[in-house]
Amino acid sequence: MQLSKKFRFLTASVLACQLVVPPIGVNAEEQRDYIAPSWVVQADYVALGDSLAHGMNDGGIIGLGYTDFVAQALQQDGFITSYNKGFAYSGYTTKNILEDIQNNVEKPVVGFGYRSEEVKLRTSIKEAEIITLTAGANDIIPILKESQITGINAAMMLKASQEAIKNIAAILEEVKKLNPNAQVYVMGYYNSFPYYSEDLQTQFKMLLKVMNATIKTTAEKSGAVFVPTYDIVAKDIPSYLPNPENIHLSEAGYFAVANEAFLPAIKASYLWDVSKFIQVNMKDSTTVKISWQEARDNVGVTSYNVYVNSKLTFTQNAETTTITLDNLTENTAYTIAVKAVDAAGNESVQSPSVTFTTGRNLTFTDIEKHWAKEYILKATKEGIMKGYADGTFRPEQNVTRAQAATMLVRSLGLTTKEQAPFKDIANYDVGTQSEIAAAYAYGLIKGTNGKFNPGQPVTRAQLALMINRAYESKQKQHYAVKGKAPFTDIASYNEETKHAITMLYELDMVRGNEGEFIPEAPTKRSHAAKIFVNFNSLLKK
């Protein structure tokens, strides 16, 4: 995100008729302070797609679409600093979107937070942290409309849907090449023809089920998130699709899709994970020290409110980022949340919190029936992985790149006095920075443009590379593969990555799923526990 090209433009209400480009030269400090303090990334949001992203409503008029409601909510929570739906056009097919990206079109901004009235698409994608994509409906709608008269032409429908899926895959590939770190969210289809005959409904619903499943697979293979909307729209057809002659949602429908589908998915992103910004240190069975990192604000943080079990208990000045709580009750669970406050009284929305229990050793409360329980217990016993202060292990949570690096360093017992050359790890504690530095010093990790991207999920391919480098560093020799791994989805990767994946397969650390390795999928903590336990066992042989 290049802040030199953008600035925070504070609208009194994003819902004021239609989003427009703010006046060039308007300064955030000249506006009323609507932005709350925050610990999270101030992101840029770009919407790509057709009329649903453009905001075409059930009356055939461009108004507020789901992207506008998403942008409003994210802006009010202090999550985004700019938004543009200027590349979403009514009538666009998947081919149109793909060609716009390939041709790097320049179009007027429809949103907020830009100094320029027009921007180029490829530049916008490169600078975005959040991208939504709505595409494919216009590829098949002409056939569906015709089917109301002639019946569904299966061959034409299959050809059109296959072409749409192919183009969606190409769009996601282009986006990933331009910005591998962007969080991309792909909208699933809803039933846009609920008023058609029962016979057509049955066939169309079967088609939608297949299409959504295929889009979901396509999105997830590229590292994007599939956002289902079918059930949300279906629960209130009269309100959300009130016009039998128009496939577009009403404003209420767009609002529902934004708030019930997209926002939960977007807010689950690692971008908003603030858990790392607070630490708890148990002094004794009734005393605990809470520390947190400073929050950021467009004007300035004035104080911190400390909540104990949801009750405001203390207010600290902005210079103080620690507090000691004593006389707590033994064997009792406490949740501490810290919220930053600015001079205008805005309180942070996404705020760090921690849950702990006094007077006893923490246990993992969420692995009792988990398939990886024994691996998890062994990984924590060997000091490779750690649980969370609330007594959970969170086995299905993604492993970040920083966590993967520290696990490797602990497995190998590596240390260094050098510092890593990454400019984006300063927010981490000294111990984590040291472990990342050791991983870098021993050649286990690499960065991009001076960044390590520590908070991003480590993909299965990336972890394979780290494990391979660690193995060869420890054994002091190159691993000679015996053959090719039987995975059909790794052919496009470079030789080092394919070699690493093959090594993990041959050493029985990974098995894949139905002939696929799914290299771009994030690594779960449970899978990491199994891989690292097996890796440690291998090193001890």
DOMAR-453033 format. One record per residue (C-alpha): x, y, z. Coordinates in steps of 0.05 Angstrom, whole numbers, padded with zeros to 5 digits, always signed. Last residue first. Layout:
BEGIN
XYZ ...
***
This chain:
BEGIN
+00351-00825+00271 +00340-00763+00313 +00328-00718+00252 +00272-00763+00228 +00236-00760+00294 +00241-00684+00292 +00211-00683+00222 +00155-00730+00243 +00138-00684+00301 +00144-00624+00256 +00097-00652+00202 +00045-00675+00252 +00044-00609+00290 +00042-00570+00225 -00020-00610+00204 -00055-00591+00268 -00033-00519+00262 -00065-00516+00193 -00021-00499+00133 -00053-00450+00084 -00071-00479+00015 -00027-00458-00043 +00007-00526-00051 -00057-00567-00055 -00017-00633-00055 -00065-00668-00102 -00074-00742-00118 -00137-00750-00079 -00109-00713-00019 -00036-00707-00003 +00007-00757+00035 +00055-00714+00075 +00112-00729+00123 +00124-00799+00094 +00197-00786+00079 +00183-00796+00005 +00126-00746+00007 +00165-00693+00045 +00223-00702-00004 +00176-00696-00064 +00148-00630-00037 +00219-00603-00029 +00241-00625-00099 +00178-00594-00129 +00194-00528-00092 +00267-00528-00115 +00248-00546-00186 +00201-00488-00195 +00126-00497-00191 +00079-00507-00251 +00079-00583-00244 +00054-00582-00172 -00020-00598-00181 -00020-00670-00204 +00015-00699-00143 +00047-00767-00148 +00115-00743-00122 +00169-00758-00173 +00226-00807-00161 +00280-00826-00112 +00297-00755-00089 +00369-00741-00069 +00370-00696-00007 +00429-00649-00010 +00479-00655+00047 +00495-00621+00113 +00444-00665+00149 +00420-00606+00190 +00422-00555+00134 +00392-00606+00085 +00334-00619+00132 +00323-00545+00147 +00323-00528+00073 +00272-00583+00059 +00229-00563+00118 +00228-00490+00095 +00211-00509+00023 +00155-00555+00046 +00129-00499+00089 +00125-00453+00029 +00088-00506-00013 +00038-00519+00043 +00025-00444+00048 +00048-00403+00107 -00009-00358+00129 +00011-00285+00128 +00032-00251+00193 +00107-00254+00180 +00106-00220+00112 +00182-00227+00108 +00195-00159+00076 +00258-00129+00045 +00231-00134-00026 +00212-00207-00016 +00239-00250+00041 +00275-00316+00046 +00272-00371+00097 +00314-00431+00118 +00380-00401+00098 +00415-00409+00165 +00416-00334+00178 +00344-00327+00157 +00318-00379+00207 +00363-00348+00260 +00335-00278+00246 +00264-00305+00250 +00282-00335+00318 +00311-00270+00342 +00250-00231+00320 +00206-00281+00357 +00246-00272+00421 +00247-00196+00416 +00171-00191+00411 +00140-00177+00343 +00121-00107+00319 +00190-00097+00287 +00178-00156+00239 +00161-00115+00176 +00229-00085+00158 +00263-00152+00146 +00339-00154+00144 +00343-00206+00200 +00390-00188+00257 +00452-00227+00273 +00468-00256+00341 +00444-00325+00319 +00411-00386+00348 +00388-00453+00321 +00361-00510+00364 +00339-00549+00303 +00267-00560+00323 +00264-00492+00358 +00288-00457+00295 +00238-00495+00252 +00180-00477+00298 +00202-00404+00299 +00201-00400+00223 +00133-00433+00218 +00105-00384+00270 +00131-00324+00231 +00102-00351+00166 +00035-00358+00199 +00002-00425+00216 -00072-00427+00201 -00122-00443+00255 -00153-00513+00254 -00114-00538+00315 -00133-00479+00359 -00088-00500+00418 -00133-00474+00472 -00120-00457+00545 -00137-00384+00540 -00064-00365+00540 -00053-00400+00474 -00015-00464+00460 +00058-00471+00441 +00096-00508+00387 +00165-00538+00381 +00177-00544+00456 +00183-00620+00455 +00121-00625+00500 +00084-00578+00453 +00098-00620+00392 +00083-00684+00430 +00016-00660+00454 -00002-00636+00384 +00020-00700+00351 -00021-00741+00401 -00083-00698+00390 -00078-00696+00314 -00145-00732+00300 -00181-00684+00347 -00227-00713+00400 -00194-00681+00461 -00162-00624+00421 -00202-00562+00443 -00189-00553+00517 -00114-00552+00514 -00088-00548+00585 -00064-00488+00625 -00028-00501+00691 -00066-00474+00751 -00073-00414+00796 -00105-00363+00750 -00138-00378+00684 -00123-00337+00622 -00160-00300+00566 -00126-00247+00523 -00153-00188+00485 -00127-00143+00429 -00175-00093+00399 -00212-00091+00333 -00261-00034+00346 -00216+00020+00375 -00251+00074+00414 -00266+00142+00384 -00270+00195+00438 -00248+00252+00393 -00181+00255+00430 -00166+00182+00413 -00182+00118+00451 -00147+00050+00449 -00182-00012+00474 -00148-00066+00516 -00185-00130+00531 -00172-00176+00590 -00211-00241+00597 -00206-00276+00664 -00216-00349+00683 -00213-00368+00757 -00171-00419+00793 -00149-00367+00844 -00186-00301+00849 -00147-00239+00830 -00115-00197+00884 -00068-00167+00833 -00072-00139+00763 -00009-00107+00735 -00015-00059+00677 +00028-00045+00617 +00024+00001+00557 +00031+00069+00591 +00047+00130+00547 -00024+00135+00523 -00052+00146+00593 -00085+00086+00626 -00159+00077+00641 -00178+00019+00687 -00238-00026+00701 -00284-00023+00641 -00324-00087+00648 -00322-00140+00593 -00287-00192+00638 -00234-00141+00656 -00233-00083+00607 -00173-00037+00602 -00185+00030+00567 -00124+00059+00535 -00110+00134+00529 -00096+00193+00482 -00080+00158+00416 -00063+00207+00361 -00089+00239+00297 -00092+00184+00245 -00086+00132+00300 -00040+00074+00315 -00041+00028+00375 +00019+00017+00420 +00038-00054+00439 +00008-00090+00498 +00030-00116+00566 -00012-00149+00620 +00022-00170+00685 -00014-00222+00727 -00024-00233+00802 -00068-00284+00838 -00033-00351+00828 +00035-00318+00818 +00069-00271+00768 +00031-00296+00707 +00055-00257+00646 +00003-00240+00593 +00019-00211+00525 -00020-00167+00477 -00004-00147+00405 -00002-00218+00378 -00077-00226+00387 -00090-00169+00338 -00111-00212+00279 -00143-00163+00230 -00099-00176+00170 -00101-00251+00188 -00169-00250+00154 -00232-00269+00193 -00258-00198+00182 -00262-00212+00108 -00303-00276+00115 -00351-00246+00166 -00357-00183+00122 -00371-00220+00058 -00428-00266+00075 -00477-00240+00127 -00462-00166+00126 -00447-00156+00052 -00498-00206+00026 -00551-00179+00073 -00538-00107+00052 -00540-00127-00021 -00608-00159-00010 -00634-00099+00027 -00612-00055-00030 -00652-00100-00076 -00616-00155-00112 -00609-00161-00187 -00642-00215-00230 -00697-00169-00255 -00765-00188-00284 -00790-00223-00221 -00774-00159-00182 -00771-00169-00106 -00705-00206-00104 -00680-00191-00033 -00746-00176+00001 -00792-00227-00033 -00735-00278-00037 -00721-00279+00038 -00683-00342+00058 -00658-00355-00012 -00612-00294-00013 -00572-00318+00047 -00574-00391+00026 -00542-00378-00042 -00489-00327-00020 -00426-00369-00012 -00359-00331-00006 -00300-00370-00035 -00234-00347-00007 -00173-00341-00052 -00108-00382-00047 -00109-00401-00121 -00132-00472-00105 -00185-00442-00060 -00217-00401-00115 -00220-00458-00166 -00248-00507-00114 -00301-00457-00094 -00317-00440-00166 -00327-00514-00180 -00373-00524-00120 -00412-00461-00138 -00421-00484-00210 -00443-00555-00190 -00495-00529-00140 -00518-00475-00188 -00530-00527-00243 -00572-00570-00196 -00611-00509-00176 -00623-00491-00249 -00650-00560-00265 -00699-00561-00208 -00719-00489-00219 -00732-00502-00293 -00783-00554-00275 -00813-00511-00220 -00824-00454-00268 -00783-00390-00261 -00795-00342-00204 -00732-00359-00165 -00688-00338-00224 -00627-00306-00192 -00612-00366-00149 -00547-00344-00114 -00478-00351-00144 -00413-00351-00103 -00373-00287-00093 -00297-00293-00095 -00256-00261-00040 -00182-00244-00051 -00134-00226+00005 -00075-00194-00030 -00005-00221-00014 +00011-00251-00082 -00001-00183-00115 +00010-00178-00190 +00021-00252-00202 -00036-00270-00154 -00083-00223-00190 -00065-00253-00258 -00076-00323-00231 -00143-00303-00201 -00166-00275-00268 -00142-00338-00304 -00180-00383-00256 -00242-00340-00266 -00232-00345-00341 -00230-00422-00339 -00291-00423-00294 -00329-00379-00343 -00308-00422-00402 -00332-00484-00367 -00398-00451-00350 -00409-00429-00422 -00392-00498-00451 -00436-00535-00400 -00494-00488-00412 -00489-00496-00487 -00488-00572-00481 -00544-00574-00430 -00593-00530-00469 -00644-00515-00416 -00715-00509-00442 -00736-00470-00504 -00775-00412-00474 -00748-00405-00403 -00683-00434-00431 -00671-00369-00469 -00664-00332-00404 -00616-00385-00378 -00573-00381-00441 -00568-00305-00437 -00552-00312-00362 -00492-00358-00372 -00432-00313-00382 -00466-00254-00350 -00467-00291-00283 -00393-00307-00286 -00360-00256-00242 -00360-00223-00174 -00290-00212-00148 -00270-00178-00083 -00200-00153-00070 -00170-00134-00003 -00097-00114+00010 -00094-00072-00053 -00032-00037-00080 -00015-00087-00135 -00088-00092-00155 -00094-00016-00162 -00030-00013-00204 -00058-00068-00250 -00123-00030-00257 -00098+00039-00274 -00127+00098-00236 -00171+00158-00252 -00192+00217-00210 -00126+00216-00174 -00118+00232-00100 -00153+00168-00078 -00186+00153-00011 -00258+00143-00034 -00302+00105-00081 -00316+00106-00156 -00248+00121-00187 -00249+00134-00261 -00218+00081-00307 -00150+00062-00334 -00143-00006-00367 -00084-00050-00353 -00095-00090-00418 -00087-00157-00383 -00130-00135-00325 -00185-00106-00369 -00181-00169-00412 -00194-00214-00352 -00253-00172-00329 -00284-00172-00399 -00274-00247-00406 -00309-00261-00340 -00369-00224-00368 -00385-00151-00354 -00457-00129-00364 -00454-00077-00309 -00384-00054-00295 -00337-00064-00236 -00270-00029-00247 -00293+00035-00212 -00309-00002-00149 -00255+00034-00109 -00242+00036-00035 -00188+00070+00007 -00163+00074+00079 -00192+00009+00104 -00198-00025+00172 -00219+00033+00217 -00285+00000+00238 -00324+00054+00202 -00283+00042+00139 -00294-00033+00141 -00369-00024+00149 -00375+00027+00093 -00331-00013+00046 -00373-00076+00056 -00437-00036+00044 -00408-00007-00019 -00385-00075-00044 -00454-00105-00032 -00484-00055-00081 -00508+00016-00070 -00540+00048-00131 -00539+00036-00205 -00611+00032-00229 -00645-00029-00260 -00701-00029-00210 -00676-00091-00175 -00610-00057-00162 -00545-00049-00203 -00490-00037-00152 -00426-00044-00193 -00406-00106-00154 -00471-00140-00173 -00467-00108-00243 -00402-00143-00260 -00336-00154-00226 -00276-00125-00190 -00277-00088-00123 -00213-00057-00096 -00201-00047-00022 -00139-00014+00008 -00120-00034+00079 -00100+00001+00143 -00069-00059+00177 -00094-00071+00248 -00075-00042+00315 -00127+00012+00311 -00148+00081+00335 -00217+00102+00310 -00225+00143+00247 -00282+00193+00248 -00238+00254+00265 -00275+00313+00234 -00242+00333+00170 -00184+00382+00159 -00136+00330+00188 -00154+00282+00132 -00131+00333+00080 -00172+00347+00017 -00123+00356-00041 -00167+00327-00095 -00240+00328-00076 -00266+00258-00060 -00284+00211-00117 -00357+00189-00111 -00397+00138-00073 -00471+00142-00088 -00532+00164-00047 -00500+00181+00020 -00487+00111+00046 -00414+00124+00056 -00433+00174+00110 -00395+00234+00137 -00339+00214+00090 -00268+00213+00115 -00216+00211+00061 -00154+00177+00085 -00097+00188+00038 -00069+00156-00024 -00009+00161-00070 +00043+00172-00016 +00007+00119+00025 +00032+00066-00022 +00000+00000+00000 
***
